[in-house]
Amino acid sequence: MALATPIPALSSDELATSRVFDRLAVAVLGVVGIVALLTFRDYGLSWDDYAHSEYGDLLLKFYLSGLRDQRALSWVNLYYYGGGFDLLAALAAKILPLTLFETRRLMGAAVGVLGLFLTWRIGRRVGGPAAGLTALVLLATCPLYYGHMFMNPKDSPFAVAMTIFLLGLVRVFEDYPRVSIAGGALLGAGFGLSFGSRIMGAFGAIEALAALAFIFALEARALGIRSAGARLGAFALALVPAVILAYAVMAFVWPWSVGDPLNPLRAVEYFSRFFEKPWQELFDGRLIPVPNMPRSYLPTLFALKLPIILSVLGFGGAAGALVAAFRGNVAVNRRAILLAVALAALLPLVVTIALRPAMYNGIRHFVFVLPPLAVLGGLATVSLVEIAARRLRVPPVAAALVFVLGVAVPVVEMVRLHPYEYTAFNWFSGGVAGARDRYMLDYWGLSFKQASQALLARLAERHETKGSGRRWRIAVCGPHRSPQVELGPDFETTWDPTGADFAMMLGEFYCAKLDAPVLVEIVRDGVTFARVYDIRGRSFPTLLTQPGL
């Protein structure tokens, strides 16, 4: 698949068309931003949200105390991660007239929209305005990206940090061997934020070094090793300010990393092994310990969870980018850029499949490959439209209609699942209804927000009140923090159903179905995400179950 090459000089008609694409991109960003503002309160707490909010507060106290309050540097295991997003949310919570978790949802949406903007800019720089617009639309209509950006304090901010780095990489390779101030600043800030968020930011460095080695090899063949080496040396020297900026940004968002020069290596060692007590998750209808997931885990879930149009165009565009990168009639700088973007999307997947680490929670850890995948999809879209118009005489308007229909499918599914977009499975897998008995859906328990709200409404409707001097006791199979926050002080949560008034259960495989009246049922697209039972006067030994035993 050939990839579109931007035309250096545009005619007046082409300039007008470019403006149309850019205005459409701004409109898409505006629509997403407005929808996010109207709906950010709909998203509940995830398993990790409460601990991350405390980490952010401790980081804020660390800086406000003049670095004396160092509790953040030993908080749970989160000091092995950077806390840039948590710090931002903690600061915003001091300013905005919202609750702490409403603020976190809003900040998540803002960071996610920033990721969309950056993806548009990368697509535009690499493939032109049409490629930028299509890359933006492909990412904005991806349920995995959109759903995670509201409530994922780790993977979504990391994805945006990696996208900042990729934009910087594209800009510095455009100017190679010179480094512009803007390009160097983006590269340094992006790497500092990404590596300062998760050590998987090292993938960015590997991609950059691979593309740089590629440039050197090409120039050594064309100019000779001495000339190529001189240009490489000048480039490395020009990057020194970016390296200093990267270290400063990393130190700010991940202060533990600079407490000892070996701390980043200690984090690598910590994450190189599975650091929690192993549990089982549902994959392809089987319960499998997370350290023993098969190599098919990642490709299977990518095939079933991504919109079909994003998979086809994105991975097709990656193949095209790699072909173009090794084509002699393409400029060296552009070949390096195409290689870097393709590696940003493919390298983490290839390495994970090869090394087979512990895998769990679907593919949330790989949200960061979605922006470069969308960029590659934008390049492929423009190329296919050009081929269709030139060889098949298909009008661009008809091709655009096909694209719109392709992205409409995941949008409809997102609307039907709201606010659980992150659980979406594509039509190839039969949607969430087809995936329910084979894969995890609401593994972060977002549906407990709506279940808690519905329980309060149900009790009010029935005019039920708790006895004086006591609280409602609710047994919870799933994350407890969400119902604790949503139900308030009149409720106490427990894992033990003995003597409890109600039982709140996720629809996941490990939560039992109880023989008791159902007070609340949270359903999307024909699938039950959560239930609340009235278990007063009933006895149950446990909330948990294990199918097949």
N, C-alpha and C positions, 0 to 999 in steps of 0.2 A: 504494500500500500504506500504510494508516494505521499509525501507530506507537502502542504502548501508552504511556499517560501514568500515572505513579505516582500512587496515591491518597494524599492527605495524611494521612488518619486511617484506621487499620486496625481492623476489628472483631476480636474475640477469635479467631474462626475464621481470619480472614486473617492474624492475627499468628502463629497456630500453623502455618499453611501456610508463612509466610515463614521460620519457624525450621527447618522441614523442608528447604526449599531451601538455606538457609545451611549446615545440617549436611551436606547432600549435597555442597555446594561444598567444604567443609573435607575431606570424605572423598576427593573427587577430587584435591585438592591433596596429601593424604596418600599416596594411591596413586601419583601421579606421583613424589613425593619418594622413596618407598621403591624404586620401579623404578629411578629415577636412581641411588640409592645402590648398588643391586645390579649396575648395568650400566655405570657411568661409565668403568670401566677398559677397556671393549670398544672405545672410540673411539680411532682412531689420530691421527697428526699430519697436519695439512693442509699445503699448500704454504707458507703464511705463518707457521705456528706457531712455528718455531724463532726466526725473526727477531723475532717479537712477544715471545717469552719473554726474549730479550736486551734488547729495548727496556724491558720491565718492570723487569728487573734494573738497567738504567742509570738509570731514573727513581728507583728506590729508593735507589741510590747518590747520586743528585743531592740528594735530601732528607737522607739520612744524613750527607752531607759538608757540610751547611750551605750547599747550593747551589753549592759550589765545583767539584764534578765535573760538568762540563756536556756530557759526551759524548752524553747523551740528546737534547740540543738540536740535534744534527746527525746522528743515527743513520739511515743509509740514507735513505729518504724518509718514515720513520714519524713524524718530528717534525711533518709536515704533518697528522697525526692526533693526537687526544688518546690518552692511554695509561691511562685509568682502570682498565680491566679488567686490563691487563697489570701495572699497579702493584699492584692488589689480589691478583692471582695470585702475584706475586713475594713479596709480604709473607706470604701464606698458606703459600707453600712453605718459608719460614723457620720456620714454627710447626708445620705438620701433619706427621705421620710418613709421608709419601707421597713418591713421586718427583716431580720438577718437573712432568712432563707429566700424571701422575695428578692432581696438585693443580690444574692448569689445567682438566682435564676436570671435576673436581668443582666448581670455582668457576663454570665455565660452566653446569653443571647448576643450581647454586644461583641464579645470576642469571636463568636461564631460568624457574625456578619462581617467582621474585619477579615476573617479567613476567606469569605466569599469575595470580598473586594480584592484581596491579594491574588486570589486565583484568577480573577478577571484580568488583572494587570499582567500576570505572567503569561496567560494565554494570548493577550493582546501583543505583548512584546515579541513572543516567539512566533505567532502565526497571524497576527493582524487583528483588526477589530471584530471580524466575524468569528474567528476562533476564540477570542476573548469572551464574547457574548455566549457562545455555545458552551464553553467551559464553565462559565458562571451558572448557566441554567442547569447543566448536568449535575453540578455539585449541590445547588440549591434544592433540587428535586430528588436528592438522594436521602431516603429516610434515615439511613444510618448516621449520616453527617448531621442532618437537621435535628434529629431527635436527641443526639448526644450533646449538642452544643448548649442546651439549656441546663443539663443536670450532671454532666460528667466533669468533675473537677480536675481530672488527670489527662485523659486522652484527647479531649477536644482542645483545650489550651495548648497542649503539646503539638497537635496537628497544625494549629495556627502559627506557633513558633517555627516549626519546620517550614511552613510556607513562606514566612518572612525570610528565612535563610535561603530558600530556593530562589526567591525573587532577587535577593542580593547576588546569588551565584550567577543567575542569568545576566544581570547587569555587569558584573565584573568580567565575565567571559565575553560579553559584547565588546568591551573596551580593551581586552587583553592586548599587550601586556601592561597597559595603563590601568589604574584603578581610580575611578571617580570618587569624590567625597560621598555622594549619595549611595553609590554601589557598595563602597567599603563599610559605610555605616549600617546599611541593611544587612550585609553579610555578617558583620561583627555582632550586631544586636540579635540577629536571628540565631546565630550559633550559641551565643550566651544564654538566650532564653530557652532554646531547645535542649541543649545539654544541661542547662540549669533546671530543667523541668524533669527530664528523665535521661538516664544514661544511653537510651536508644538514640539520642541525638547524635551519637557517634556515627550512625548511618550517614548523616549529612556530611561529615568529614570524609568518610570513605568515598562517597559519591563525588565530592569535590576533588579529591586526590586522583581518583580514577580519570575524571574528565581532564584534569591538569596533565596527567601523564600522557593522555591521548593527544593533547595539543603538542606537548613536547615531542612525542614520537613523530607526529605528522610534520612538524616544523624541522625536526632534525633531518628527516628525509629530504625535505625541500630546500632547506637553507644550510644544512650542516649542523653538526652537534655544537660547535662553538657558538654560532649565532643563536641557535635555539636555546642553548644554556644561558647566554647573556640575557635574552628576553625573559627566560624563566626567573633568573636572578633578580631582574628589575621588578618583575611582578611580585615576587616574594617580599622584596624590600618594601614595595608600595603597600603590601598587606599588613605590615607591622602595626599601624594604628588600629586596623580592624581586629587584630588578634588581642591587642590591649583592651579594646572596647569589649570584646567577647568575654574576656576574663573578668572585667569589672561588672558586667551585667550578670554573669554567672554567680559571682560572689554576692551580689545584691539579692537575687532571687533564691539562692541556695547557699546561705552563709556557712552551713556545716562543711561544704565542699572545700572551703579555703582555711578552715581551722587547722588542717594538717594537709600538707601536699599529697599525702597518700590516701586521703579520704575518698576522692573519686574512684580510685582503684578498689577501695574497700566496698564501695557501692556496687562496682562491677562484680566483685566476688560474691556479694550478698545476693544479687539478682541472678547470678549464673546458676544457682541451685534453687529449687522450689523451697521457699522460706516459710511456708505454712503447713499445718497438718493436712495431708492430702484428703480430698473429698471426691465424691463421684458427681459427674454431670451427665446429662442426657445428650447423646450424640447418635444420630441415625437410628434412634429407637433403642439404643443400648445404654446401660449405665457403665461409664468408664472412669476410672480414677484419672484426675486431671494430669498427673505426670505421665500417664500412659496413652494419651490421645494419639491416634494414628496420624501419619503424615497427610492423610486425606482430609483431616479436620479443616485446615485453612482453605484449600481450593474448593472443598464442598460448600462451606459456608459463604465464601465469596460468590460462588455460582448461584446460591439460593437466596442470598440476602440483598445483593446489589440489584438495582433496576437493570433489566436486560439491556436497555439501550446504553447505559453507562458501561456495562461489562464489554459489550461488543465493540463500541467505539473506543473505549479506554484501552483495552488490551490490544485491539487492532491498531490503534494509534501508537502504542508502545512498540509493536513489531515494526511499524512503518518508520518510527523515529530511529530505531536501531539500524534499519537498512540504510536510511538516509545518512546516518552518522558515518557509515563506512563507504559512502559513495564519493568518488573522487571529484565530481563536479560541483560539490557543495563547499562553500567557504569553511575554512578551518574553524573559525569562531563559532559558526552556526552548528557545525558537526559536534563540537564539544558541548554546546548547549543542549542539543537534542539527546546526546548521550546522558548528560546529567539529569535531565527531566525523566528519561526512561528509567534510569537507575533509581531515582527517587521513588518511583512507583513499584518497581520490580524487585530490587535488591533485598529489601526487608522480607518479602514473601519467599524468595528463593532461599535465603539464609535460614529462615524459620522452618521451612519444609525440610531442609537438609539436616539441621541440628535437632529438630523435634524437641523443643523445650516443653515444659508444662503449659497447657493451653486451656483456657476456660473463659466464661462470660462471653461466648460468641466470638466476634472479631472486633470488639471494642478497642483492643490494643493496637489495631491497625487502621484506625480512623485517619492517621497521618498520611497514609498512602493515597487517600481519596482526592485531595487537591491536585497532586501531579497527575493522577489518573484522569481527572476531569480535564486538565489541560491537554493531555494526549488525546482525549476524546474530542476536544475542540479542534485540534489539528486534523484529526481523521475526518471529522464532519466536513470541514472546509474542503479537504482534498476530495472526498467522495462527491460533494456537490459539483466541484469543478469537473470531475471525471464524468458524472452523469450528464452535465450540460454539454460537454464537448463530444463525448462518444455516443451517448444514448439519446441526446436531444431532449433530455428531461428538463423542463423549466425550473430555475432555482426556487420559484414559488411552490412548486409541487414538492420539491425536496424539503423545503422548510415546513410544509404541512405534515409530511411524514415524521419529521423531527418533533414537531409539536405534539403529534399524537403519541409518539414514543415516550415523551416526558410527562404526558398527561396521565398515563397509567400509574406511575408511582405517586403522583400528586393526589389522585383519587384515593389511593390506599392510605396515604398520610392523613387525609381528612377523615376517613372512616376510623382510623386507629387513634386519632388525637385523644390525649397527649402521650400516647405510647408509640410514637412513630419509630423509635429505635428498635422495636420488636418486629418490624415488618419483614416478611418474606415475599419474594416476588411470585408472579403468577406461575412460573415454571415449577415452583415447589408446592403450588396450591394455596399460597397465601398463609396467613397465620392458622387458618383452620386445618390446612394440610400439614402444617409443621407442628401443631400442638403436641401430638403424641410421639414426636421424633426428636424435637430439639427444644432447648430452653427459649422461653419468650421473655417474660418480665423478670429477668434474673436480678434486677436491681430493685424490684418491689415498688415501682412508681405508683402502681394502682392503689396502694394503701392510702394515698391522699384522698382519692375519690371515695374509697370504701369508708374512711373515717368520717368524711363529710356526710355521706349518705346515712351512716349509722346515727349521727347526731340528729339529722333531719327525721329519721324514722322514730327515734325515741321522743322527739318533740311532737311528732304527729300522733303518737300513741299516748302522749301526756304521761310518760313514765319518768319517774324521778328516783334517784338513789336514796337509800335510807339515810337518816341524819347520822353524822359522825362516821360515815364510811365513803369509800370511793367505789365506782364501778370497777370490777376486776375483769380484764380482757386478756385472754390467752392469745398469743400472736405467733403464727408460723411464718417467719419472714423477718425483715428488719424492724426493730422495735422503735427506733427513733422517729420514724414518720408518724405512726399513730400517737406517740407521746407528744409530738409537736402539734398535730392536728386536733387531737381530742382534748388536750388541755389537762389541768390539774384534777378534774373530777374523775379521771381514769388512771389506773395503774396497770402496767403491762407485765406479763409473765409468760414463761414457756410452759408452765405447768397448768393443765386445764382443770385440775382438781379444785373444786370450789369456785371456779370462775363463772362470771355471768354470761360472757360472750366469748366467741373464738373468731379471730380474724385470720383468714388463711389465703395465702397466694394460690393461684391456680397451677403452680409448678408441681412436678412429679413427687417431690418430697413432702408435700403437705397432704394430710389425709382428708378424705371426704367423710364428713361426720353425719351420723344419723340423728339429725336435729333440725329444728325449723330454721329456714334461711331468712334472715332479716334483710340482707343486702347482697346483691350480686352485681358485680361490675363486668359488663360484657362489651366487647368490641368485635365487630365482624363475625359474630356468631360464636366467639370464644370467650369463656369465662376467665377473667384475669384475677379476680379476688372475690371471696365470699365472706360474709359475717354471719355466724350462727348464733342462735339463742341456746345456750347450753345450761341454763339454770335448771337445777333438779336432775341433771344427767351426769353420768360418770364416764370419763374417757381416760385411758391410761397415758396417752401421748397424743401430740399433734402431728407426729411424723409418721411417714410410711416409706416403704421401699418396694416398688412394683416388682412382682415376680418372686417375692419371698413369702 
